[in-house]
Amino acid sequence: MDEFDIPIFKKSYNLYRQLHELRIQVAKQDRHTLWQRLENSTLEVIEGILRASSMTKDEKLPVLQAVSHNLNVTRIFIRLAKDTKVIDMEKYEDFQSQIDEIGRMLGGWIKQVKS
């Protein structure tokens, strides 16, 4: 399987691209704190997905659980960005929708690995 073709990778990749495009619009004080942490947690999600896609079924569970944790951190940072007015409600809802979809895909993957 080509790990770049799996849907969860594509969704995560697109989420990061959108975050990266917004970086220049983020105030400098937030860009080097909250926004950087948000981008890093999203990159960790992508990296974990790639790592898990090349592992055997027995090795995947701890990596996927770490990806789930990083996705939850990303979710919190997005909410914090909205609450501190770094992003508007429309962007927040779009990002949350994408994160929810990635979370559902990840949950299905974890369920499959456990069975």
Sequence and secondary structure as in RCSB ss.txt:
>XXXX:A:sequence
MDEFDIPIFKKSYNLYRQLHELRIQVAKQDRHTLWQRLENSTLEVIEGILRASSMTKDEKLPVLQAVSHNLNVTR
IFIRLAKDTKVIDMEKYEDFQSQIDEIGRMLGGWIKQVKS
>XXXX:A:secstr
  TTSSHHHHHHHHHHHHHHHHGGGS HHHHTTHHHHHHHHHHHHHHHHHHHHTS HHHHHHHHHHHHHHHHHHH
HHHHHHHHTTSS HHHHHHHHHHHHHHHHHHHHHHHHHH 
